[in-house]
Amino acid sequence: MDEQLTIAFGYRVAIGEIPYRDFWLIYPPGVAWISALQYLLVEHSPFGHKLFYCLYQGLTPLLVYIFFKRLEASQKLSYFI
């Protein structure tokens, strides 16, 4: 059910609607925007949707790791500890 909702939210954002104004959304707005990006970039099929989200969820930890490594290298991380 959730997967179908995110696909529907992405479609609505892709056609120009805005979350919370034009339709209700029980998730953070980033879910709808990322799903809209998927709708515009990948074929419209369950496989395309799953492939996009596997790549997205695989890249997220890598990007977070790179962000914190750069933050640590600049020694600004000591402000947060």
Residue, then its C-alpha position, 0 to 999 in steps of 0.5 A: m500500500d505504501e509503495q502505491l501511495t508514493i508512486a501516486f504522490g510522485y505522479r501528482v508532484a510531477i504534473g505540478e501539484i504541491p503536497y499539503r496544498d493540492f493533496w493530503l500527504i502523511y509523509p514528509p514532503g521529500v517523499a513526494w519530491i523524490s518519487a516525482l524525480q523517479y517518475l520523470l527519470v525511470e520507466h513507469s513500472p513497479f520494477g523501475h520504481k523499485l530499482f530507483y529506490c534501491l539506488y536511492q537508498g543505497l546512495t544515501p548512506l554513502l553520501v552521509y558518510i562522505f558528508f561527515k568525513r569532510l566535516e571531520a576533515s575540516q574539524k568543524l565536527s568538534y563543535f557538535i561533540 
